[in-house]
Amino acid sequence: MERCAARVPALEGRTVTPHQIRHSSACHLLQSEIDINTIRAWLGHVSLETTNIYAEIDIEMKARAMALCDAAEPGPDRPWKEDKGLMAFLDAL
C-alpha cells in the first residue's frame, strides 16, 4: 500500500490502508448510483444497515436528492378546505 501511495503526490505523508480503499470504493459506487444492496453484497456486509452508513455520509447525494424536491411553490396548507362540497358535507355532520 505504501509503495503505491508513494506514487501519488497528493497522498504524500498520509497513511493509506486497505480499509480506506474499500471505504472509498463503496462511496464512489454509491455516487455512481449503484444500488445500495449491490454494494452491500460487494462489501460482504450481512446487514444493509451496515452499508447504509455510506449513504448517510454522502453530502453531495443528499444535496442532489433535496434539489429534486421542488418546494419552490408553496401550495395551500389545507387544500381540502377549498372544496366547498366537502366542507358543506363536514359541516352537516
FENVENWO-V706193 format. One record per pair of residues at least 24 apart in sequence whose C-alpha atoms are under 6 Angstrom apart, sorted by the first residue. I is the first residue (numbers start at 1). J is the second residue. Records with the same first field share a line. If there is no record, write none. Layout:
I: J ; J
//
This chain:
none
//
